[in-house]
Amino acid sequence: MLWICSRQQVGTRGRLERHVALRGIRFISVQHEQNSAHMADGFARVSGKHGVVIGQNGPGVTNSLTGILAANYAHSPVLFITPDSSSTTKGLGGFQECNQLALFEKAVKHQVQVHHPHRMAELTARALDLAMNDNGPTQLNIPRDYFYGEAPHTIHGPRTFEPAAGGPVSLDAAFDLLRTAKNPVLLCGGGVVLSEGVTAAVAFAERLQIPVATTYLHNDAFPKSHPLYLGPLGYLGWKGAMTAVSEADLVFAVGSRLNPFGTLPQYGFDYWPTTAKLVQVDVDPKRLSLTKSADVEVLGDARLFLEEMTRRVDAAEVACMATASSRAARTAHVKAEWAAELASMTQSEDAVHPSRAGFLKPRAVLAELEKAMPADAVVSTDIGNICSVANSYLHFDCGRQFLAPMTFGNCGYSSPAVMGAKVARPDKPCIGYSGDGAWGMQMMDLLTSVREHIPFTQVVFNNGQWGAEKKNQVLWFGDRYVGTNLKNPSFADVASAMGARGVRVEALDQVGPALSEAVAAQMNDGQTTVLEVMCTKELGDPFRRDAMKLPRRHLAKYKGTEEFDESATGQPVDPRQ
């Protein structure tokens, strides 16, 4: 178990450290409470075990809100312990008092309030069980005076439920659609990873020779090296995957809530099929048919469902098997076609911001990082333009290798999450991606990395701008930049000053070797490295084209700022300094 505390929770730290060490619990103090929640999230996602985080009541707890919400979006079993004002003074407006349960009511899966110190063990166990069994953060709220006292307690082991593949009626209905489909596609979501179902997904896909796509930011839900894998959907995903989905007559969406952002049109391609049948499998009944109306809803475990479907395929005739070879050939074709298109996008030079001495094309950097990436690496990405373009490049052969803030989309996620992953799996290289803006929100916990001996590698893409926001100003606001240009220090020098290795990368042929050297320093010498990669101002597509439009001005004094067309180049006009 990992127990992470904010730097403010010092009143109980000394007592806790003495006791938790005896129980095999590692206690880690961090610099900022948001990062503590992200660390617990990363630990839980990679290990499949609880991550536990505690903070000072009031401001310490409220600082964790963003990280707890990110854990909720990722379905992470995080126990969030929130010490509260004393039961004897609650409601008097005392020091650091706030209504913590109300603040976190919509941010966690469950809340457990300790009403009496004699129930401490019972309610703590309940909170741990809820977090694990319902796949999400649970808040354990404890008045400060209840940390003291003696009482008889019964300590029980973890209570787990026995999952099922689904109900008999829904399983029959799902298989009836599969049996008659001529061109099905398998869409693997995060539930495939959480259920340890990647191997089952491979067996199912191979048995039917059907193409496989993964949902947005779940690039580790199917092996990248498999010939049936066509890549992720969502923002700047793989067009081959989108093509397969668009041509399908049946979409098997397994372990996914089908987030609407993850199925928006990409590359000008509105690919979600309008006539295909949809089978949706999820363990949460609230998610079924929430965003897309499913023809068959299966309330079940992703792995068990895939195994059950494979057994049924083995015992029956399935229509699509008659065209297995031609469908496999089509899969190989669209995969090769997209690989060629992606290579062209990677190599082409933007007319407005060509690569030049000291500044590199972002896509070219991402491709070089992918080539040098260790096969067993755990990678965590931040939100932001370049990090999100990485969706085109980051792929994995095993589950629990890819971390992201999901569609909550908060900055400051990557390094604390990957630090938590490193604690869970010290045998694996752990690597974070962030832009220069997002890095400013998290780099204080380089101190934690050095102090607590948690080595990792952070790639910081320095392009001198808040890229995602600036892209909107480029396209729809006439290149009038407000609050999006950044003047940065040398992040490599800052890292060195904080006790880590700092490396500045200014040439494309330095990217791969720099990553390899940083990983070697992490794995062999226990050193954290910040790779500051100097990038041009070239930007990828906007996140939310569906949510933006050209402004219309009605007051005469603003008519000069009215725009009638999107930017012709789609790129910033200011030069890189």
C-alpha positions, 0 to 999 in steps of 0.5 A, spaced: 500 500 500 502 507 498 500 512 503 501 519 500 500 525 505 501 533 503 506 537 506 501 540 511 499 533 514 505 534 519 501 534 526 500 526 525 505 524 520 510 523 526 505 518 529 503 515 522 510 514 520 512 510 526 506 505 525 505 504 518 512 502 517 511 496 521 505 494 517 509 494 510 506 501 508 510 506 505 509 513 507 511 519 502 510 526 503 509 531 497 510 538 496 503 539 493 496 536 495 494 535 488 500 531 486 499 527 492 492 525 489 495 524 482 501 519 485 495 515 489 492 515 482 498 512 478 500 507 484 493 504 483 492 504 476 499 501 475 498 496 481 491 494 481 491 496 489 489 501 493 493 508 493 491 512 499 492 519 500 491 524 506 491 531 507 490 537 512 483 538 513 480 545 510 486 547 504 490 541 504 484 537 502 481 542 498 487 542 494 486 535 492 480 536 489 482 536 482 487 530 483 481 526 486 476 528 480 482 525 475 482 518 479 474 518 478 475 519 471 480 513 471 476 509 475 482 508 480 481 505 487 484 511 491 482 511 498 482 519 500 482 520 508 480 527 510 481 529 517 476 534 519 475 539 524 474 536 531 467 534 533 466 538 539 468 544 534 464 543 528 460 548 525 463 554 529 468 556 523 474 554 526 481 554 524 481 551 517 474 548 517 470 547 511 464 542 509 469 537 506 463 532 505 459 537 501 465 539 497 467 532 494 460 529 494 460 529 486 468 528 486 468 521 489 464 514 488 463 514 495 463 517 502 464 514 509 463 518 515 466 516 521 461 517 526 464 515 533 472 512 534 469 505 536 467 504 529 474 507 526 476 500 523 469 498 521 468 504 517 475 504 514 475 497 511 468 499 508 471 505 505 477 500 502 472 495 500 468 500 496 474 503 493 476 497 490 469 494 488 466 500 485 473 502 481 473 509 484 476 514 489 472 513 496 472 519 501 473 517 509 472 523 513 474 523 520 473 528 525 480 530 528 479 528 535 477 521 533 484 519 531 485 518 539 482 513 543 481 505 545 476 500 543 475 493 541 475 492 533 474 486 529 479 487 523 476 483 517 480 482 510 478 485 503 471 483 501 470 482 494 464 481 489 464 475 484 463 478 477 460 475 472 460 476 464 453 478 464 446 476 465 443 470 460 438 474 456 443 480 454 449 475 453 444 471 448 442 477 445 449 479 444 452 473 441 446 473 436 448 479 433 455 477 433 453 470 430 450 474 424 454 480 423 458 480 417 463 485 419 464 486 426 469 490 430 472 490 437 472 496 441 476 495 447 476 500 453 479 501 460 475 496 463 479 491 459 485 493 462 482 494 469 479 486 469 486 484 466 482 482 460 487 484 454 489 476 453 482 475 453 481 480 448 486 478 443 484 471 444 477 473 441 479 477 436 484 472 433 478 467 433 474 471 429 479 475 425 476 482 427 479 488 427 481 492 434 481 499 436 481 502 443 478 508 446 481 514 447 487 514 452 486 507 453 492 505 448 494 499 452 488 495 452 490 491 446 497 489 444 500 494 439 504 489 435 498 485 434 496 485 426 489 486 428 490 492 432 488 498 428 490 503 434 486 508 438 480 513 437 479 520 439 483 526 438 488 525 433 488 517 434 489 512 428 485 513 422 485 506 420 481 504 427 476 510 425 475 507 418 474 500 421 469 502 425 466 506 420 465 500 415 463 495 421 456 493 421 457 491 429 461 495 434 463 490 440 464 496 445 467 492 451 469 495 458 467 502 455 462 508 457 463 511 450 465 518 452 462 523 447 469 526 446 472 520 444 468 519 438 468 526 435 470 527 428 477 527 427 481 529 420 475 531 418 472 524 418 465 523 422 467 516 422 462 513 428 457 508 424 449 510 423 447 503 421 451 499 425 449 495 431 452 496 438 453 492 444 456 495 450 459 492 456 460 495 462 460 494 470 456 500 471 449 500 469 449 508 469 454 508 463 450 503 459 446 507 453 448 513 456 452 517 450 450 512 445 444 508 444 446 500 445 442 495 441 444 490 447 446 492 454 451 487 458 452 489 465 458 485 466 466 484 467 470 485 460 474 479 461 469 474 463 464 477 457 470 476 452 471 469 454 464 467 454 463 470 447 470 466 445 467 460 448 460 461 444 464 462 438 468 455 438 461 452 439 457 455 433 457 457 426 459 465 425 457 468 419 464 473 419 468 467 419 466 466 411 470 472 410 476 472 415 481 472 410 478 478 406 477 482 412 484 480 415 487 483 408 482 489 409 485 490 416 492 490 413 491 495 408 488 500 412 493 499 417 498 500 412 495 506 409 494 510 415 502 508 417 504 512 411 499 518 412 502 518 419 509 518 416 508 523 411 505 528 417 511 526 421 516 528 416 512 534 413 515 541 414 510 546 416 510 552 412 509 557 418 514 554 423 519 549 419 524 546 424 530 550 424 537 550 429 535 549 436 527 548 435 524 541 433 518 539 429 513 536 435 511 530 431 518 529 429 520 529 436 514 524 438 516 519 433 523 519 435 521 518 442 517 512 440 522 509 437 527 509 443 521 508 448 523 501 452 517 496 451 516 495 458 515 503 459 510 506 463 508 512 460 504 518 463 501 524 459 499 531 461 493 534 457 496 540 452 497 540 444 503 536 443 502 531 449 495 530 446 498 529 439 502 523 442 496 519 441 498 518 434 504 515 437 504 512 444 502 504 443 503 498 448 504 491 448 501 490 455 495 493 460 497 498 465 502 501 461 499 508 459 496 513 464 493 520 462 488 525 466 482 522 461 477 526 459 477 530 465 483 533 462 487 537 467 494 540 467 499 538 472 498 530 471 503 527 468 509 527 473 506 525 480 502 520 476 508 517 473 512 517 480 506 513 483 507 508 478 514 508 479 513 506 487 508 501 484 513 498 479 520 500 481 522 495 475 519 499 470 522 505 466 517 510 468 516 516 463 512 523 463 510 527 458 508 535 459 508 541 455 512 547 458 505 550 461 503 544 465 510 543 467 510 549 471 504 546 475 507 540 477 515 541 477 515 543 485 515 535 486 521 534 483 523 535 490 519 529 492 522 525 487 529 527 489 528 526 497 524 520 497 528 517 492 523 516 486 527 516 480 523 517 473 524 521 467 520 527 464 520 530 457 518 537 457 516 540 450 518 547 451 514 551 445 513 557 449 506 557 449 499 554 452 498 550 445 491 548 446 488 555 448 492 558 443 490 554 437 483 557 439 486 564 438 489 562 432 483 559 428 477 563 431 480 570 434 484 572 428 491 571 432 490 575 437 493 572 443 491 573 450 495 569 456 498 564 451 505 566 450 510 563 455 517 566 457 520 560 460 527 559 464 531 553 462 527 547 465 533 543 465 537 548 469 531 548 474 531 541 474 539 541 476 538 546 481 533 541 485 537 535 485 535 532 478 539 531 472 537 536 467 538 535 459 536 540 454 535 537 447 535 542 441 537 537 435 532 531 432 538 526 433 539 527 440 532 525 442 532 518 442 539 518 445 537 523 450 531 518 452 535 512 453 541 515 457 535 518 462 532 511 462 539 508 464 540 513 469 533 512 472 534 504 472 541 504 474 543 510 478 536 512 481 536 519 478 531 523 475 532 526 469 528 532 466 529 532 458 527 539 456 526 539 448 526 545 444 520 545 439 517 550 434 510 553 435 507 548 430 500 546 433 496 540 432 488 540 431 484 544 436 481 539 441 473 542 441 472 544 434 465 542 435 464 547 441 468 553 438 465 558 432 467 565 429 465 570 433 460 575 431 461 583 434 455 587 435 458 593 438 461 598 433 468 599 437 469 591 436 467 590 429 475 591 427 476 584 431 470 580 427 472 574 423 469 571 417 474 565 416 478 561 420 486 562 419 488 560 412 494 556 415 491 554 422 498 556 425 500 561 430 503 567 426 508 569 431 516 567 431 519 562 436 524 566 440 
